Amino acid sequence: MSRIGLRSSHYGAVLIALAAAGWLTADEPGGRSLITFEADIAPILEARCVKCHGQDKTDGGLDLRRRFTILKGGDTGAAIVPGKPDESLIVRRIERGEMPPKDEGRLDERQRSLIRRWVAGGAPLANPRELPLDDAEAAHRVSETDRRFWSFQPPVRTPLPAVTGGDRVRTPIDAFLLARLEAAGLSFNPDASRDVLLRRLCLDLHGLPPTPNDLEQFLADDRADAYEQLVNRLLASPRYGERWARHWLDVAGYADSDGYLAADRPRPEAWRYRDYVIQAHNDDVPFDRFVSEQLAGDELSDWRRADELTPEMTRQLTATGFLRTALDPTYPGYTEPNEIHQVISDTMQIVGTTFLGLTIHCARCHSHKFDPISHRDYYSLQAFFLPALDPARWQPSEVRGIVMATDVQAARIREHNQKADERINYLNAALGDLVARFRKKRIADELVATRGAVDPALLEKLTEALAQPVEKRNAEHKSLVARHVPTLAVAEPDLAARYTDFKEEAERLRAAVAAEQALRRQPVVLRGLADLDDRPPTARLLIRGDYTKPGVTVETAVPEVLRNGDESVVISAGYKTTGRRLALARWLTEPSNPLTARVQVNRLWAHHFGRGLVPTLANFGRSGVAPSHPELLDWLAIEFVRSGWSIKAMHRLMVTSTAYRQTSAVDTAKLAADPDNVLLGVWQPRRVEGEVLRDSVLAVAGKLRDRMFGPATPVVAQSDGSVVTGDDDAGNRRSIYLLVRRSQHLTMFDLFDTPMMEVNCPQRNISTVPMQALVMLHGPFTERAAVALADRIQSATPGDDSTRIDFAWRLMFARSPRASETQLLLQSLAAIEQDHLAARGDAATDVDRIAARRAAWTQIALVLLNTNEFVYIH
């Protein structure tokens, strides 16, 4: 036998020997598949046997879920004797038809044969490290091979590679990319023209096309650093935060409703988290602080014991809305355990994909199939969040929140409201006495009018009867009223109509009650997350993810493969808080953490270049795609930390590179050598997202309203099933301010791949379907916009149609039209106008001609809104 395997002369003999021993199945070609417990036997036992032997009960003391428990056996001894099927109790009972019971159905011949041959072959395992039943091994043994996987190693800063075309290197990014291009015999494309770069940058950083004035100023700027100055101006604008907050809200899974079928209850205060994200981007909050505020904003200060909340405390508490984005159908009276655990699971998925770029959630029911993340790791990580999301003390969606008040402020508010309530109760009692007094007076007046006198005893009984609502009167009450005052009305409006002094006094008392109620203080309840107290619940592993099967206790810890040696996360409890989430945030933002910085810079890269250096943005594990430029990814991650975690600094670095500024022209050599443009020798055109398309249409039509922040703009479901916004100031706000209702997704967004937010969306899909063209050509939104755009073009440019065409091109495409384009449009305008006037003939008036011209421009405007150049970034 050689050092690396069997010699070919021995191979067939060994196969024959193994087959004879029963170690190989005869079902596969060549009989080369080893029969193992995990692959062949466990599925049979799981489907047919563990219902009685290992799931909820163990009949006869026998557990068939693991090989070692089968060897241990039950009340009658070992279930199998490896290598001796005839002496194995389980084999004998199966073959005699005693197992499974008759009413459960017998195993078929193939299944019986597999079990016999497995036992005959020594009952082998595929994995020599068989997990205990609760998957709670003392430690998930992570191999050195596991630890050496690229994404589990800290980033390494490599020197910039040498390149031949040094004149094309503007930033270190270019050096890394150009080195790979030159190795393939390629280089960057030439720089794009200024007008192309202006539109590319504006759509990329603002999500809006540039205005004609923007184009004029940029083309006239002859400074050497005009492009860099443009980048700085765009990053300094409030529009930047509105654009890039949307990317983060995708990852966070933001929505304005709880979800769950048609109920889909609204989240009235969710918009405050959305506004936090916008402002954080505009303020360039360092990403490490951004992470900490969202995971543990409530643990960053001793806000409960402060005299009052500062703006910083308020911002930090609002940031914890990140942990409240998961779909949550629980409400008072409906707190089903299954729903509760699903909320926790979805929150874990959001955290894992957002900050670690790993599919941590795949280990909820079993150890990860691809990555070295154990079942224990999952629940150890979940333990960071249990003090706030404790299933045993669950707070439903609309109840859970953070009252925007310190303990001192809350006490003052309670004292103030208590005094106001006392005054309100006094005034309501006075009003009640007033009503009772005049009701009695009204009854007495009626008795005098009908009977000539008042019987005091009868008056008391009638007063008592009429004081009761009709549906609550007993038989005696009804009889008294029917006999004496059957038509008498003594409700407050009736009393007010009859007695002026009652009306005046009642109005005074009600006004006083309303005034006191207005004085009551109602602090805002943020949709945020805070620990229930400083007593953490016991964290347990849930066997197979089933909350009815709690396993062993687990410690609060990060995944073992990501730990530095045996070090654990240091957790410091505070006042009414465990400090667990803050400890996790600090670990995530340690410069040595191998994932957080990489994941974020890769996400930024993907939004700028259309594809991540790691194409699977939320999966840096083994089942993800390896980085195309690993040295560049590491350099960016280290630079991100070195720059103080500044996201804007990363934007500058990327968009000022030659790679970003090149043209999109493709030649045959590049297409053949790099068909998917992985080497980035060409700018990759891409379609704008649904939100950018909507905002761009509104912008060029002059309908976009730039009011920032505040409650979301409602969406409306139409009778035809479409979901739209109103055509008013609120409805024409930027898309980021529209209500994100899980059950009522804006139709335009639905068609243009805006996510539905089932959990979160680390990476959007891109589709091209006929309905996109239909909604853009025939939808009411674009039809209204076309009318407004046509009017804008006509009113903004007095003069001939050539001037108007030039304005339209600069408005929509940030360039002047070519002569052929102008000529084509002039001909089209004339033809459309003539069609509209044909019916009038010689009788056409000036009014008819104006209407025809407006109709022509409206049709042209609709076509322009549907052009490739408008819908794509080039």
Secondary structure, DSSP 8 states (H G I E B T S, - for coil): --SSS--HHHHHHHHHHHHHTT-EESSSGGG-EE--IIIIIHHHHHHHTTTTBTSS-BGGG---SSHHHHHH-BTTB-S--TT-GGG-HHHHHHHTT-SS-GGG----HHHHHHHHHHHHTT---SSSS---TTS--SS----HHHHTSGGGS----------S-GGG-SSHHHHHHHHHHHHTT-----B--HHHHHHHHHHHHTSS---HHHHHHHHH---TTHHHHHHHHHHHSHHHHHHHHHHHHHHHT--SB--STTT--B-TTTHHHHHHHHHHHHTT--HHHHHHHHHHGGGSS-GGGSSS--HHHHHHHHHGGGGG-S----BTTB--HHHHHHHHHHHHHHHIIIII-S-GGGGSSSS-SSSS--HHHHHHHHTTTTTTS-GGG---TTT--EESS-HHHHHHHHHHHHHHHHHHHHHHHHHHHHHHHHHHHHHHHHHHHHHSS--HHHHHHHHHHHHS-GGG--HHHHHHHHHH-TT---SHHHHHHH-HHHHHHHHHHHHHHHHHHHHS----EES----S-S-----EEEGGG-TTSEEEE------GGGSSTT-------BTTB--HHHHHHHHHTSTT-SSHHHHHHHHHHHHHHSS-SSSSTT--STTS---SSHHHHHHHHHHHHHTTS-HHHHHHHHHTSHHHHB-----HHHHHH-TT-TT--S---EE--HHHHHHHHHHHTT--B---SSS-B--EE-TTS-EE--SSTTTTB-GGGB--BTTB--HHHHHTT----SS--SS------HHHHHHHHH-HHHHHHHHHHHHHHHHH--S-HHHHHHHHHHHHHSS---HHHHHHHHHHHHHHHHHHHHTTGGG--HHHHHHHHHHHHHHHHHHHHTSHHHHEE-
